Amino acid sequence: QVQLVESGGGLVQAGGSLRLSCAASGRFIGYAMGWFRQAPGKEREFVSAISWTGGNTYYADSVKGRFTISRDNAKKTVYLQMNSLKPEDTAVYYCAAWATFDIGTMYPRADAYPYWGQGTQVTVSS
């Protein structure tokens, strides 16, 4: 069982940066972690994922080159550094966890992740 709590969201101007954090309680080793987002009126979409070792990272095309995912297994925390933010990045951002040693090709699928945080709002003004 894993509990996840996101933090770091807020209001930022276009071109600015934010760093989201997701703190886990319970097991963390052996869990792949993902970030998803959901804008009003839209479906939840994949943003980024990281394998349990941190050795493999994945990004949606829309954020590639601007966002960086990382994790600190000692602190049981995963981060999402978001740079060059755009108004279209506005959404509620969710952290998710999935017990797997092989992230494979399932990482963009929300239904691969059984554990979810409550979300943190990111608003980018133009």
Residue pairs with C-beta under 8 A, 6 or more apart in sequence:
1 26
1 27
1 115
2 24
2 25
2 26
2 27
2 28
2 31
2 97
2 115
3 24
3 25
3 26
3 115
4 22
4 23
4 24
4 95
4 96
4 97
4 115
4 116
4 117
5 22
5 23
5 25
5 117
5 118
6 20
6 21
6 22
6 93
6 94
6 95
6 117
6 118
6 119
6 120
7 20
7 21
7 22
7 23
7 120
8 18
8 19
8 20
8 21
8 120
9 18
9 20
9 93
9 120
9 121
9 122
10 18
10 121
10 122
10 123
11 123
11 124
11 125
12 18
12 85
12 122
12 123
12 124
12 125
13 124
13 125
14 85
14 86
14 87
14 124
14 125
14 126
15 84
15 85
16 85
16 124
17 81
17 82
17 83
17 84
17 85
18 82
18 85
18 122
19 79
19 80
19 81
19 82
20 35
20 79
20 80
20 82
20 93
20 95
20 120
20 122
21 77
21 78
21 79
22 33
22 35
22 77
22 78
22 79
22 80
22 95
22 117
23 75
23 76
23 77
24 31
24 76
24 77
24 78
24 97
25 76
27 99
28 73
28 76
28 97
29 52
29 73
30 52
30 99
30 100
30 101
31 52
31 97
31 98
31 99
31 100
32 49
32 50
32 51
32 52
32 97
32 98
32 99
32 100
32 103
32 107
33 49
33 50
33 52
33 69
33 71
33 78
33 95
33 96
33 97
33 98
34 46
34 47
34 48
34 49
34 50
34 95
34 96
34 97
34 98
34 107
34 112
34 113
35 47
35 48
35 49
35 69
35 78
35 80
35 93
35 94
35 95
35 96
36 44
36 45
36 46
36 47
36 93
36 94
36 96
36 110
37 44
37 45
37 47
37 89
37 91
37 92
37 93
37 94
37 122
38 44
38 45
38 91
38 92
38 94
38 119
39 88
39 90
39 91
39 92
42 91
44 94
44 110
45 60
46 60
46 107
46 108
46 109
46 110
47 59
47 60
47 63
47 67
47 80
47 93
48 57
48 58
48 59
48 60
48 63
48 67
48 69
48 80
49 57
49 58
49 69
49 103
49 107
49 108
50 56
50 57
50 58
50 69
50 70
50 71
50 78
51 57
51 103
52 73
52 100
52 101
52 103
54 70
54 71
54 73
56 103
57 68
57 69
57 70
58 103
58 107
58 108
59 67
59 69
60 108
62 88
63 82
63 89
66 82
66 83
66 84
66 85
67 80
67 81
67 82
67 83
68 80
68 81
68 83
69 78
69 79
69 80
69 81
70 78
70 79
70 81
71 77
71 78
71 79
72 78
72 79
78 95
80 93
82 89
82 122
85 122
85 124
86 124
87 124
87 125
87 126
88 124
89 122
89 124
90 122
90 123
90 124
91 122
92 119
92 120
92 121
92 122
93 119
93 120
93 121
93 122
94 116
94 117
94 118
94 119
95 116
95 117
96 110
96 113
96 115
96 116
96 117
97 113
97 114
97 115
97 116
98 106
98 112
98 113
98 114
98 115
99 114
100 106
100 112
106 112
